Amino acid sequence: MWILLLGVFGLIFLYRWYRQSLTLENLTDKYVFITGCDTGFGNLLAKQLDKHGMKVLAACLTDRGAENLKKETSSRLQTIILDVTDSKSVSSAAEMVAATVGHKGLWGLVNNAGYALVLAPNEWQKKDLLRVLNVNLIGMVDVTLHLLPLVRKAQGRIVNVTSAFGRLSAIGGGYPMSKYAVEAFSDSLRRELREFGVKVSIIEPGAFQTEIVRSVDVHINNLKRLWENLPKEIKDSYGKKYYEQFGNGLKTLLGAASPKLYEVTNCMEHALTAVHPWTRYSPGWDAKLYYIPLSYLPAVLSDYLLCRSAPKPATMKDQAKHNQM
């Protein structure tokens, strides 16, 4: 009986592996537009696809980022300066893409541009929340809607980069909030475009050592800035020890990030080039074995596991002491 079951599971595994290994033909004729190519995932993916002969349109925020990328790639790759938070910049980029791809349309759109330099409790943030949402959500939606007719024409692919924090809010601020919203947008978009032959995939990475994550000092300085500008009542409620412990926890989280960025870009490439792309990809062992599974647990269990080592506010400690008296 057990041998039969193992045989069945083995056949299922082999079929799944074979099905997922099938790649499209004529990839060198296809155009792919990638946002956020100055550094990190976008930069590596642009080089990866260029090496495989695809026609890459790499959107960078800065001239310096575009120049550096051109030095490391072939003449096929074209760069475009794009600020996803500026509607005029998005419209201009969309016009350039349309003129470049012509009647072929745009095979792939990879929404990779992201911002995550404010990781702190929600109550400590105000305008910082909006900055993150403007890049990670509003800008991403703006780019997608401008380029959607071109993707539809090619019956192509849309790849949206979210995060494991888009399934489980393990930290406050605009970052997980924006990623949850991108998940919702991607799900509805996938269903809407299904009949047009367009496939939408979501990449939900764990912690990886992108330029943003490596900038630990920047994160800590941002946290310090927020703390110093808080009203006295909020500072007294949380306490300086909470602030210090939160900062130490942030350093630990960022320090444990994986340096293997190719695990994410390989998922992006599969979503663009496979005959049968996955709906969701979760690169990183922390995403696969902790954050994503934790998101399926009852709230009482996931809250306990996330909060057991979290710092305790000063007022709560004082209240606990008072109750014991």
DRENFIGU-864081 format. One record per residue (C-alpha): residue in three letters; residue number from 1; x, z, y. Coordinates in pm, whole numbers. Each point is the difference from the previous one (the first is absolute). Layout:
residues N
NODE   rest    nr        u        w        v
NODE    ALA   NUM        X        Z        Y
...
END
This chain:
residues 325
NODE   rest    nr        u        w        v
NODE    MET     1        0        0        0
NODE    TRP     2      277      102      244
NODE    ILE     3      200     -311      -86
NODE    LEU     4     -305     -215       77
NODE    LEU     5      -51      172      336
NODE    LEU     6      368      -41       89
NODE    GLY     7      -21     -366      -94
NODE    VAL     8     -305      -50      224
NODE    PHE     9      168      177      294
NODE    GLY    10      315     -203      -61
NODE    LEU    11     -193     -327       13
NODE    ILE    12     -178      108      318
NODE    PHE    13      336       88      159
NODE    LEU    14      154     -334     -100
NODE    TYR    15     -302     -195      128
NODE    ARG    16        8      193      329
NODE    TRP    17      375      -57       37
NODE    TYR    18      -34     -373      -74
NODE    ARG    19     -293      -42      239
NODE    GLN    20      181      178      283
NODE    SER    21      320     -199      -59
NODE    LEU    22     -167     -336       76
NODE    THR    23      117     -138      335
NODE    LEU    24     -133     -278      218
NODE    GLU    25      152     -345       23
NODE    ASN    26      124     -175      316
NODE    LEU    27       90      326      173
NODE    THR    28      250     -180      222
NODE    ASP    29     -289     -180      171
NODE    LYS    30     -174      321      101
NODE    TYR    31       21      180      336
NODE    VAL    32        2      380       22
NODE    PHE    33      -36      197      324
NODE    ILE    34      143      354       -2
NODE    THR    35      -31      259      278
NODE    GLY    36      255      274       70
NODE    CYS    37      311     -190     -107
NODE    ASP    38      256      172      227
NODE    THR    39       87      252     -273
NODE    GLY    40     -131      158     -320
NODE    PHE    41     -241     -161     -244
NODE    GLY    42      -82     -299      220
NODE    ASN    43      365      -84       58
NODE    LEU    44       86       22     -369
NODE    LEU    45     -309     -198     -108
NODE    ALA    46       80     -279      247
NODE    LYS    47      350      -34     -148
NODE    GLN    48     -136       22     -356
NODE    LEU    49     -260     -275       44
NODE    ASP    50      243     -216      197
NODE    LYS    51      248       24     -287
NODE    HIS    52     -273     -126     -236
NODE    GLY    53      -59     -304      220
NODE    MET    54     -330       98      163
NODE    LYS    55      -72      -85      364
NODE    VAL    56       14      334      178
NODE    LEU    57     -139       66      347
NODE    ALA    58      150      338       89
NODE    ALA    59     -156      193      288
NODE    CYS    60      239      241      174
NODE    LEU    61      -69      240      285
NODE    THR    62      340      -56      167
NODE    ASP    63      229     -292       72
NODE    ARG    64      286      192     -155
NODE    GLY    65     -192       46     -326
NODE    ALA    66      -82     -372       -9
NODE    GLU    67      360     -102       69
NODE    ASN    68      141      229     -270
NODE    LEU    69     -250     -129     -256
NODE    LYS    70       83     -365       79
NODE    LYS    71      368       71      -62
NODE    GLU    72      -75      118     -355
NODE    THR    73     -246     -271     -106
NODE    SER    74      -24     -376      -40
NODE    SER    75     -117     -254      257
NODE    ARG    76     -342       -3     -173
NODE    LEU    77      -87      342      139
NODE    GLN    78     -156        4      345
NODE    THR    79      -33      308      218
NODE    ILE    80     -281       85      240
NODE    ILE    81        0      282      256
NODE    LEU    82     -316      204      -49
NODE    ASP    83     -138      328      133
NODE    VAL    84     -307       68     -214
NODE    THR    85     -144      233      268
NODE    ASP    86       -5     -281      260
NODE    SER    87     -293     -240      -48
NODE    LYS    88      173     -273      202
NODE    SER    89      307       27     -220
NODE    VAL    90     -219      -19     -312
NODE    SER    91     -186     -307      133
NODE    SER    92      326     -171       90
NODE    ALA    93      147       71     -345
NODE    ALA    94     -315     -131     -170
NODE    GLU    95       23     -326      199
NODE    MET    96      365      -42     -103
NODE    VAL    97      -88       61     -364
NODE    ALA    98     -288     -249       13
NODE    ALA    99      226     -265      152
NODE    THR   100      265       63     -266
NODE    VAL   101     -213        6     -316
NODE    GLY   102     -226     -289      104
NODE    HIS   103     -259     -122     -251
NODE    LYS   104      160      201     -285
NODE    GLY   105     -121      327      141
NODE    LEU   106      170      337      -42
NODE    TRP   107       54      103     -360
NODE    GLY   108      105      361       60
NODE    LEU   109      -59      262      268
NODE    VAL   110      192      326      -45
NODE    ASN   111     -111      273      240
NODE    ASN   112      308      219      -16
NODE    ALA   113       57      115      360
NODE    GLY   114      -46      375       24
NODE    TYR   115       72      308      208
NODE    ALA   116       39      356     -126
NODE    LEU   117      219      191      240
NODE    VAL   118     -250      278       67
NODE    LEU   119      -55      218     -308
NODE    ALA   120     -152      332      100
NODE    PRO   121     -322      206      -21
NODE    ASN   122     -300     -177      150
NODE    GLU   123      -61      269      264
NODE    TRP   124      346      -56      145
NODE    GLN   125      -61     -368       73
NODE    LYS   126     -200     -191      257
NODE    LYS   127      116     -340      125
NODE    ASP   128      251      -20     -285
NODE    LEU   129     -293      -53     -237
NODE    LEU   130     -111     -305      196
NODE    ARG   131      350     -152        1
NODE    VAL   132       12       10     -377
NODE    LEU   133     -354     -135      -41
NODE    ASN   134       70     -287      242
NODE    VAL   135      292     -123     -213
NODE    ASN   136     -107       84     -354
NODE    LEU   137     -370      -82       26
NODE    ILE   138     -119     -180      314
NODE    GLY   139      305     -226       18
NODE    MET   140      -17      -79     -370
NODE    VAL   141     -370      -91       21
NODE    ASP   142       66     -215      309
NODE    VAL   143      275     -196     -178
NODE    THR   144     -215      -45     -311
NODE    LEU   145     -305     -131      185
NODE    HIS   146      210     -246      202
NODE    LEU   147      168     -143     -311
NODE    LEU   148     -292       22     -242
NODE    PRO   149     -121     -361       52
NODE    LEU   150      348     -126      -95
NODE    VAL   151       13      219     -312
NODE    ARG   152     -349     -112      -98
NODE    LYS   153      103     -364       37
NODE    ALA   154      286       53     -246
NODE    GLN   155     -209      224     -230
NODE    GLY   156      295      232       29
NODE    ARG   157       90      368      -15
NODE    ILE   158      -18      299      234
NODE    VAL   159      227      296      -72
NODE    ASN   160      -66      318      197
NODE    VAL   161      255      281       -7
NODE    THR   162     -166      341        0
NODE    SER   163      151      313     -157
NODE    ALA   164      -53      262     -267
NODE    PHE   165     -108      205      304
NODE    GLY   166     -284     -249       35
NODE    ARG   167     -142      150     -317
NODE    LEU   168       95      363       63
NODE    SER   169       56      153      345
NODE    ALA   170      293      226      -76
NODE    ILE   171       93       30      367
NODE    GLY   172     -184      -13      332
NODE    GLY   173       10     -257      277
NODE    GLY   174      -90     -362       47
NODE    TYR   175      210     -137     -286
NODE    PRO   176     -222       99     -298
NODE    MET   177     -309      -55      216
NODE    SER   178      104     -360       70
NODE    LYS   179       93      -66     -362
NODE    TYR   180     -338      125     -126
NODE    ALA   181     -164     -244      242
NODE    VAL   182      220     -289     -116
NODE    GLU   183     -107       76     -358
NODE    ALA   184     -366      -30      104
NODE    PHE   185       63     -321      195
NODE    SER   186      193     -151     -291
NODE    ASP   187     -270       86     -255
NODE    SER   188     -279     -158      205
NODE    LEU   189      219     -301       82
NODE    ARG   190       79      -55     -369
NODE    ARG   191     -369      -19      -86
NODE    GLU   192      -89     -220      299
NODE    LEU   193      273     -255      -71
NODE    ARG   194      -39      -13     -375
NODE    GLU   195     -232     -301        9
NODE    PHE   196      246     -184      226
NODE    GLY   197      275       27     -260
NODE    VAL   198      203      243      212
NODE    LYS   199      150      303     -175
NODE    VAL   200       74      328      178
NODE    SER   201      253      252     -134
NODE    ILE   202       89      349      120
NODE    ILE   203      350      151      -21
NODE    GLU   204       -4      381      -14
NODE    PRO   205      365      113        5
NODE    GLY   206      123      353      -35
NODE    ALA   207      288      117      219
NODE    PHE   208      277     -258       43
NODE    GLN   209      305        3      223
NODE    THR   210     -112     -250      261
NODE    GLU   211      146       18      350
NODE    ILE   212     -290      221      107
NODE    VAL   213       46      246     -287
NODE    ARG   214      379       14       39
NODE    SER   215      -43      104      365
NODE    VAL   216      -45      367      -95
NODE    ASP   217      140      120      332
NODE    VAL   218     -257     -212      187
NODE    HIS   219     -283      157     -199
NODE    ILE   220      131      351       65
NODE    ASN   221       45      -73      372
NODE    ASN   222     -356     -133       19
NODE    LEU   223     -124      313     -173
NODE    LYS   224      198      215      246
NODE    ARG   225     -146     -194      295
NODE    LEU   226     -353       55     -125
NODE    TRP   227       63      372      -60
NODE    GLU   228      151       61      341
NODE    ASN   229     -294     -169      177
NODE    LEU   230     -270      194     -185
NODE    PRO   231     -219      250      189
NODE    LYS   232       97      364      -50
NODE    GLU   233     -317       76     -197
NODE    ILE   234       80     -265     -262
NODE    LYS   235      364      110      -21
NODE    ASP   236     -107      362      -53
NODE    SER   237     -255     -101     -263
NODE    TYR   238      255     -189     -212
NODE    GLY   239      314      198       82
NODE    LYS   240      358     -114       31
NODE    LYS   241       67       68     -367
NODE    TYR   242     -272     -251      -92
NODE    TYR   243      166     -259      223
NODE    GLU   244      340       62     -157
NODE    GLN   245     -132       -9     -357
NODE    PHE   246     -195     -319       71
NODE    GLY   247      316     -163      135
NODE    ASN   248      198      105     -308
NODE    GLY   249     -274     -137     -226
NODE    LEU   250        8     -329      190
NODE    LYS   251      377      -24      -47
NODE    THR   252      -42       60     -375
NODE    LEU   253     -274     -262      -30
NODE    LEU   254      199     -266      185
NODE    GLY   255      324       93     -173
NODE    ALA   256     -154      -61     -342
NODE    ALA   257      -96     -359       87
NODE    SER   258      117     -270     -240
NODE    PRO   259      268     -247      118
NODE    LYS   260     -137     -272     -233
NODE    LEU   261     -190     -207      253
NODE    TYR   262       -4     -295     -241
NODE    GLU   263     -261      185     -210
NODE    VAL   264     -244      -55      287
NODE    THR   265      105     -355       87
NODE    ASN   266      -18     -101     -367
NODE    CYS   267     -365      109        3
NODE    MET   268      -59     -202      317
NODE    GLU   269      163     -304     -156
NODE    HIS   270     -211       33     -314
NODE    ALA   271     -316       21      210
NODE    LEU   272       98     -325      172
NODE    THR   273      134     -199     -295
NODE    ALA   274     -183      117     -315
NODE    VAL   275     -286     -200     -145
NODE    HIS   276     -184      330      -50
NODE    PRO   277      106      247      272
NODE    TRP   278     -100      363      -25
NODE    THR   279     -254      152      235
NODE    ARG   280      223      303       58
NODE    TYR   281      371       70      -39
NODE    SER   282      144      352       15
NODE    PRO   283      381      -27       12
NODE    GLY   284      198      324      -23
NODE    TRP   285      -14      275     -260
NODE    ASP   286     -137      249      254
NODE    ALA   287     -297     -233       59
NODE    LYS   288      -55      -74     -370
NODE    LEU   289       42      350     -139
NODE    TYR   290     -106      229      285
NODE    TYR   291     -188     -130      305
NODE    ILE   292     -227     -258     -166
NODE    PRO   293      -92      219     -303
NODE    LEU   294      -52      297      236
NODE    SER   295     -248     -205      202
NODE    TYR   296     -230      -21     -306
NODE    LEU   297      -16      376      -55
NODE    PRO   298     -286      216      131
NODE    ALA   299       67      108      358
NODE    VAL   300       39      364      -99
NODE    LEU   301      295      -90     -227
NODE    SER   302      170     -254      228
NODE    ASP   303      -35      238      297
NODE    TYR   304      155      283     -199
NODE    LEU   305      297     -209     -114
NODE    LEU   306       66     -132      350
NODE    CYS   307      -52      329      183
NODE    ARG   308      174      248     -229
NODE    SER   309      342      -64      158
NODE    ALA   310     -124      -86      349
NODE    PRO   311       92      231      292
NODE    LYS   312     -259      259      102
NODE    PRO   313     -118       33      362
NODE    ALA   314       91      325      177
NODE    THR   315     -361       91       78
NODE    MET   316      -95      -30     -367
NODE    LYS   317      281      233      -99
NODE    ASP   318     -112      251      263
NODE    GLN   319     -358      -29     -125
NODE    ALA   320      116       63     -358
NODE    LYS   321      189      312      109
NODE    HIS   322     -304      123      192
NODE    ASN   323     -226      -46     -305
NODE    GLN   324      240      203     -213
NODE    MET   325      -10      297      239
END
